[in-house]
Amino acid sequence: MSQFAELEIDEELIKATLELGYSRATTIQQMVIPHALDAKDILASAPTGTGKTAAFLLPALQHLLDFPRSKSAGHFARILILAPTRELAEQIYKNAKQLAKFTEFSVRLITGGINYGKHKELLESEVDILVATPGRLLEFIENESFECRDVEWLVLDEADRMLDMGFKPVMERIAGEARWRKQTLLFSATLEGRGIDSFAKGVLNDPVLLEAEPPRRESNKIHQWVHLADSREHKNELLKAILADEKATKVVIFVKTRERVAELSSYLIAADVPCCWLQGEMPQDKRLNAVSRFTKDKVNVLVATDVAARGLDIDNISHVINYDMPRTADVYVHRIGRTGRAGKKGTAISLVEAHDVAVTQKIERYTKEVLKRRVIEGLEPKHKEAKVPAKKKTKKKKVKEKPVKVRKPKGRGPAKPKAAKS
C-alpha cells in the first residue's frame, strides 16, 4: 500500500505516484500535504532533491478533485505556480503533467522565450494548473490576456531565488491581482535569504512554518572535495583529468559568466570533449535542444552558468564540477544539488584558485562540512593553499570622560532663618 493513501490522496493521484516510482512520501511531503489539505498557508524550506515539487503538486491536484470548478466560474487557472527560471518552470510543468495523468485536469506553461501568440492561444482554453515565470505572466496580466480572479492557490517556488533576481515587485503585483485566493504556499531552499521574512509577511496569512531536515535515507549522498589550482592552465588540466575518469558519466560544469561558457566550451570541443551549454538570455529552442541532448546522453558534459543551478532536474548526473566558485555559499548548495538526487550517490568537485579560498571557507562554515583537499597524480599544485588574512579588529578609541560641572543656582541661596525675638 502506498504511504500517500495515509495522507488522504485519491487513487488517481496514487496511481500516478506509483508509476513514477514513488511509494513512500518524503519528509517534506509528509509535513506539507496534511497542512495544505487543511487550507493552511505554508512557509516551507527543504534541501534540494527531497521531493519538494510533489509536496505542493499533490495537494494542489487533490484540491481540484475535492472542489470541482463551478459552472459559473471562468476558464482561468485555479492553481497558479510561479518559478524563477524557465528550466524550473518546465520541470514543474512536466511533473504536474505526470501526476495529473489519470485525471482530466489541464496543465499549462508560460515562460519567456516562447512566441506570445502561442501562449495567448493556450490561455483562451480552460486551465486548471498554470506554471509560469513571473515576468512573462505579468505581461499577460497587463495586456488583460490573463486574469487572476479564478486563482484559488498561489504557489511561490524558490521564492528566495525570485527575490534575488529582483522579482519582488512583480510577485507582489501578482499576489495582489490574486487577492481572492484561498491559500498561498511559499517554498524556498532556505529561509535565510535576503528579504524572505518581510516578503512572506506580506503575502501569507498566519502560515505554518515547516523546515525539513531529511533523514539519512533521503539525504543526498554527495561526495565533495577540492582540487587546488595554481593557474587557469592548471585548472584546465585538472578538468580534463576528471572528465577522463570513467566514473564521470554525466557531468555539469558551472562557470560564473556567459563569456566563460563560450571560452570553456570552445576549449573542451578543441580537446575532443563533446559538450553542450546553457546560459541566461538564450533562445528557448536552443535551451531545449541543449537540455534534450544532455538528457538523452548525446553529449555527457553540460557547461552552464547559475541559470542551471536551480530547476535542472536530470536523472543520473554523476558529477558537478565548480570550474568557477560561486559568489555565495547558498548557490554552492544549489549547484551541487544537481547530483545525488533521490538518494543516489553523486560527486561534487571544486577547482579552487588562490582568490577562491575565502569563498571556499564561507561554504565550509555554511554547510558545516570541511571540503577535503585532494590531488591528482602528476597534477599536484606547486603552491600551498593561500591563507585568508584575518579581519583586523578595529580598536575603539577610549573617550575620556570630562567632569560634569554642576552649575550652582543663581541668587543668594536659601535665606537663613531669622532669630526669634525675645
SULNOR-V523266 format. One record per backbone hydrogen bond with DSSP energy under -0.5 kcal/mol. CO is the residue of the C=O (numbers start at 0). NH is the residue of the N-H. Records with the same first field share a line. If there is no record, write none. Layout:
BEGIN
CO: NH + NH
END
This chain:
BEGIN
1: 4
2: 5 + 6
3: 6 + 8
4: 7
9: 12 + 13
10: 14
11: 15
12: 16
13: 17
14: 18
15: 19
16: 21
17: 20
20: 22
22: 2
25: 29
26: 30
27: 31
28: 32
29: 33
30: 34
31: 35
32: 36
33: 37
34: 39
35: 38
40: 207
41: 43 + 185
42: 209
43: 187
44: 211
46: 49
48: 341
50: 54
51: 55
52: 55 + 56
53: 57
55: 59
56: 60
57: 61
58: 62
59: 63
60: 64
61: 65
62: 66
69: 72
74: 126
77: 79 + 151 + 152
78: 80 + 129
79: 154
80: 131
81: 156
82: 133
84: 88
85: 89
86: 90
87: 91
88: 92
89: 93
90: 94
91: 95
92: 96
93: 97
94: 98
95: 99
97: 100
99: 102
105: 127 + 128
107: 130
109: 132
110: 113
114: 118
115: 119
116: 120
117: 121
118: 122
119: 123
120: 123
121: 124
127: 77 + 78
128: 107
129: 80
130: 109
131: 82
132: 136
133: 137
134: 138
135: 139
136: 140
137: 141
138: 142
139: 144 + 145
140: 143
147: 150
151: 181 + 182
152: 79 + 154
153: 184
154: 81 + 156
155: 158 + 186
157: 161
158: 162
159: 163
160: 164
161: 166
162: 165
166: 170
167: 171
168: 172
169: 173
170: 174
171: 175
172: 176
173: 177
175: 178
177: 180
182: 153
183: 41
184: 155 + 186
185: 43
186: 158
187: 45
192: 195
194: 198
195: 199
196: 200
197: 201
198: 201 + 202
199: 202 + 203
203: 205
204: 40
206: 208
207: 42 + 209
209: 44
211: 46 + 213
214: 217 + 218
219: 221
220: 222 + 345
221: 223
222: 347
223: 371
224: 349
225: 373
226: 351
230: 234
231: 235
232: 236
233: 237
234: 238
235: 239
236: 240
237: 241
238: 242
239: 243
240: 244
241: 244
244: 247
246: 248
249: 317 + 318
250: 252 + 301
251: 253 + 320
252: 303
253: 322 + 323
256: 260
257: 261
258: 262
259: 263
260: 264
261: 265
262: 266
263: 267
264: 268
265: 269
266: 270
267: 272
268: 271
271: 273
275: 302
277: 304
278: 281
282: 285 + 286
283: 287
284: 288
285: 289
286: 290
287: 291
288: 292
289: 293
290: 294
291: 295
292: 297 + 298
293: 296
299: 250
300: 275
301: 252
302: 277
303: 254
304: 307
305: 308
307: 311
310: 312
311: 313
313: 316
315: 317
316: 339
317: 346
318: 251
319: 321 + 348
320: 253 + 322
321: 350
327: 331
328: 332
329: 333
330: 334
331: 335
332: 336
334: 337
335: 338
339: 342
340: 343
343: 220
344: 339
345: 222
346: 319
347: 224
348: 321
349: 226 + 351
350: 352
351: 228
352: 355
353: 356
355: 359
356: 360
357: 361
358: 362
359: 363
360: 364
361: 365
362: 366
363: 367 + 368
368: 370
369: 371
371: 225 + 373
373: 227
375: 378
386: 388
391: 393
397: 399
399: 401
402: 404
403: 405
404: 406
END
